[in-house]
Amino acid sequence: MPRRTPRSTLDRLRTPGRFPKFLKTAAICALVAGLLSPTAAGTAQAATADDHCGGRCSDILPPGENGNATLAEILLNQLFGTQPAHAEDQLGPYADLAGGYSALTDAKINNFFDDASFGVPSGQVASTEKPAGRGDVTIVRDKKTGVPHITGTTRYGTEFGAGYAAAEDRLWLMDVFRHVGRGGLTPFAGGAVGNQGLEQEFWRNAPYTEADLQAQIDHVAAGAGDRGRQALDDVNAYLDGINAYIDASDRGRYFPGEYVLTGHKDSITNAGTIDHFKVTDLVALASVVGSLFGSGGGGEVENAVSLLAAQSKYGVAEGTEVWESFRERNDPEAVLTVHDGESFPYASRPDDPKGAALPDAGSVTREPLVYDRTGSATASAATDVSTTAARSALGSARRGMSNALVVSGKHTASGHPIAVFGPQTGYFAPQLLMLQEIQGPGISARGASFAGLSMYVELGRGQDYSWSATTSGQDIIDTYAVELCQDDHHYLLHGICTAMEKVEQKNSWTPSVADGTAAGSYTMRAWRTAYGPVEYRATVGGTKVAYTTLRSSYLHEADSIIGFQMLNDPDYVKGPQDFQSAAQHINFTFNWFYADSRHTAYYNSGDNPVRASGVDAEFPVWARPAYEWRNWDPATNTADYTPASRHPNSLDQDYYISWNNKQAKDYTTASWGDGSVHRGDLLEDRVKRLVTAGGVTRSALVKAMADAALADLRAEDVLPRLLKVVTSSPVTDSTAAAAVSKLSAWVSAGARRTETSAGSKKYADADAIRILDAWWPLLVKAEFQPGLGGDLYTAFTANLPVDESPSAGHGPTGSHAGSSFQYGWWSYVDKDIRAVLGEPVQGPLARTYCGGGNLASCRDILIGTLKQAAGATASQVYPGDDQCSAGDQWCADSIVQRTLGGIKHGKIGWQNRPTYQQVVEYTSHR
C-alpha cells in the first residue's frame, strides 16, 4: 500500500487561479476525514544489523522526514496551518535545545535528538511496505519520525528500496533540483526572481550539456573498476525505485500536490506527466551539491582588483605587503583543526611568482550570462537578482557552514571517543537532506543524504563508526587568462586559434497557481573553453583576454560516488585508516571526521591540482602550457593531484574542531578571513576547556556546541578590547556611557543572543545586541576607510564582507539562514585594536589604522560611532522584510524554513549550528 494519503475528493478538485482563497473553509472541513485516511501499518520489527553504539547514537534533521504532500495536505497547511504527518516533528526538539541545553544530561539528550540506533523496535513500527510488491526489500517506518529503514536481501532490491523511499519523501524537491542543475528551473517551477537567481547561480559554474552529464557517469563506470560498475548498477536500481514510485503515485493520485499547482498535472482528469528520472539527472543534482558545498576556490579576479588598488595607493612593494596582511594566507594566530604543529603546505605564496596575468586597471567586466530578456524577466528585480547570483557564483566567500567537535577517548568519562558533528546546509521546506537507514548486501548505514542522491548514506553512521563533514574551502579553482584571437569568441589553445563553444539554455515561463509571476523568458549563454567557462573580459598589458575558471571537479561531479559507496560498506571501513582511504575517493573539498569506540580521525578531501612551479593560486595566470596544472589533459580535465599524505590528516589527536576554519599550518584556503578571530574559536575555546578538565561526556560536548551556537563572535572575542580602548579614559558622554554599560553587562553575561525565557521571542540584553549590530559596520568603516582610502576599502570589502550577523541578508538563501559569523572583519579589527593598545600581535596588519595608531584618536573614532549606533532605533537596525515587521529583533534573527514546495513551517529562534547533527559515542567495536 502507498505510504502517502490516497486520492480523495479534495485531490480531484480543479485548482483555480487564486490559491489561498479558492476553497471555502466549510468545504475543507467537510472533507477532512477523507484527507487523513490511515496509512499502511505493520507490527513486524525491522531487521537490526550489528549495532555497536549501545543506544548512544542520536541525530536530528529539521523540519521533518516527510517532504512530500498531496494537494489536499498543501491546502490544509495553507489555510489552517495543519502539517502532514512527520513534516515538522523534528523542528520543535531542534529549536528547544537553545533554551534547554544548560540543564542537559546524557539521559536528556534524546529530548532534543532522535535515537539513531539501527532498526525499529516492534512497538515503534508505524508501517511496513514491499515497494512495488518486491520480495527482496522492505521499508519500515518508525512512529516517532517516519524515517525509512530499508532492508534488502539483494543489492538491487536494497537500492530499489532506497530510490522508492527517496521519492516517497522528497520527489518534488528532487525534481526541482534536477532542473536547477540543468539551468531549467523557471520553466518547471515558475519565473519568480528567486528561481531565476537559483538557476543562474548554479548553471554559470556548470553549464553542462546532456552529453557532458552522461560522460561523467560513464567515466566512473569505466574507470573505477568493480566499484565503478557496482556504482552504476546501484544508480540504475535506485532510479528504478524512484520511477516505480512515480508510476504508483500517478495511478493512485497521491503524488506531490505541487505538480498540480505548477500546472504539470490536472487535478480532475489526471492529465499531464511526471517525467521519469534518468542517470544524468543524478549528475545534475550532484553538480548543485558540489558547487554549493564542496568546491573551494575562485575569486582570483577580485583578488587581482584589490591588489592593484593596494599597489595604486601605496606603491607596488608596500601595496603588496598591505594586501598580503589582509589576505592572511597563513596567519600564525588562526585556529587550526590539526593543531599538533604538523605542516601541510598547499597554495602558499611562491618566492618567485610566475605567469601572473593581472588585468589593466579598470578593464575588467563580468561576462553576461542572461540575454534576450522578455516580459517579467526585464523587471529591475530580475536584473538585480542576476547580479547577486553572479557575485555568489564567482566569489571565493562561499558559505561553507557545518561544524564538528570530536574528543579522543583519552579525555572522556567513558574512555570512548565522543563526537557532535554535522553539516550546516541551511533551512528549507522540505529539507535538502533526508534521513534513512539502509541495510543490504555490502551496505549498512544510517544517516542523511541529499535528496535524489540517497543511494548511499552520505553523512551518518555504520555498524561501529560514525562520520561527518564540514566544508573545507581549499583552492581547487583557478582563473586563466586566455588570449583572444580572430574575435571575442576565439582563443589561443596551445598556440592554435580555437573557437569557444557556445552553450545555451532558453527558458520561458507563464503564471501558475504556485507562482503568479507574469510571463517572461530569457536565454542563458555560456562560452566554454578548454580552461573552463568564460567569467570575465579584460585586457592584460593591452592584450584582450577572457578570464575563465577551471575547477578540478568540473566534468567530474559523479566521481565522489565511489568514496560514499566505501563509507557505507562494513567490509571496507573497519577502522580509521579505512575511513581515510574512503574519503580520499571524494573529489569535493570537505573536512571529514570519524569516531568509533577506540579512535578518532580526520581527513581533508578534494582533488588538489599540482600547480606549475611559481604559479600563485591567488591570481589569474596566463593560459599557457608553462602555467597549467601538471599533466593537465584539456580533453578530460584531469591532472596530477597532491597525494593523500599532503592533505591535512590526523589520527587520534586529543580533540578536533572545525567550523570552516583553517585546516592546518601552511594549508591555505581560498576564502579570506582565516585570522586571529574566527567562529572556529567559539568551538576551540569551549572544547579545549573540556579536554583540559577531562571526563568529557556526550551532554558536555553538546552543551559546548549549543553554547557556541548562541554566541555573538564579535561580542565574545572582539568587543572586550574595543571597550578597553573606549574606557581607556573616563567616558563622560552620557549616551556613550550608557551604551558602554549595556555592552559590558552583556559581555559579562556571556555575550549570547538568548531569549529572556523560552518562547518569549525577546532577547535578554536586547539593547546591547541592537547597539553592537548597529555599531559594527560603522566602526569598521570609520576605523579602516580613512587609512585605506575609498577604492581600496571597497575592494577589500568585495574580498571579505564586513559583517555577517544573524539578521544580515547573506549567502544563497538570504536572511533567516541560521549560519552566521563565517565571514567578516573581526580579525582585522582585533589585530588593529591590539596594536593600538600596544599588545603583542603575531601576523599584524601592515599598518595600524584606528586613529592612525594613536590611542586617543582611535578612542574618539570608537566613541563617535558608538554614539551614532546607540541612537539608531530598532526599526532602523532591523528594517523588516517579507518575514518580519520593522523593529522585531528576534524575528530579524530567526530561522525560516525556506519553502521549496507547498508546505510552510513556523519560525524558530536563531541558532548557529548544523542542520543535520549527530551525537555519538560507541561502546564496542567489531
PyMOL commands that set and color helices and strands:
alter all, ss='L'
color gray80, all
select helices_A, chain A and resi 9-12+19-21+25-35+71-80+91-103+106-111+122-124+131-133+155-181+185-189+193-205+210-223+225-252+258-261+279-293+300-314+316-327+376-378+380-394+409-411+561-567+576-583+625-627+644-646+680-693+698-709+713-717+719-726+734-748+766-788+790-799+826-837+850-853+855-870+874-877+889-893
alter helices_A, ss='H'
color red, helices_A
select strands_A, chain A and resi 57-60+114-115+125-129+137-142+148-152+343-346+365-366+370-375+403-407+418-422+428-429+433-440+443-450+459-461+465-471+477-483+490-493+496-499+501-509+520-529+532-540+543-551+590-596+600-604+621-622+649-651+655-658+665-667+898-899+917-920
alter strands_A, ss='S'
color yellow, strands_A
deselect
rebuild
show_as cartoon
